[in-house]
Amino acid sequence: MRTDALLAYYVSRFLDRWRDACLPAIMQAALAPPSIGLIAANGLNAAQTSDQSWIAILITIVAAALAFATRINPLWMLLAGGLLGFAGVV
């Protein structure tokens, strides 16, 4: 098992034990902005390294807009991107 999964498991157990205290809520509120920033930076890095054509850039923009504007599961978009890559579109 990966260490980050173990860490998340033990932190969630710790937070569950202290559910009624104010510390877990403060910790979760404090960790949300850095988490969002790290996810966005990772997405930007992946987009910059994989977008080698105008079609790929367009697909990335459409996928980002769909992820932002709808509640489509990202796994469906990942599957669609994989199928487009397999078909040779990208």
Stockholm file with secondary structure:
# STOCKHOLM 1.0

chainA/1-90         MRTDALLAYYVSRFLDRWRDACLPAIMQAALAPPSIGLIAANGLNAAQTSDQSWIAILITIVAAALAFATRINPLWMLLAGGLLGFAGVV
#=GR chainA/1-90 SS CCHHHHHHHHHHHHHHHTTTSSHHHHHHHHHHHHHHHHHHHHHHHHHHHHCCSHHHHHHHHHHHHHHHHSCCCHHHHHHHHHHHHHTTCC
#=GC SS_cons        CCHHHHHHHHHHHHHHHTTTSSHHHHHHHHHHHHHHHHHHHHHHHHHHHHCCSHHHHHHHHHHHHHHHHSCCCHHHHHHHHHHHHHTTCC
//
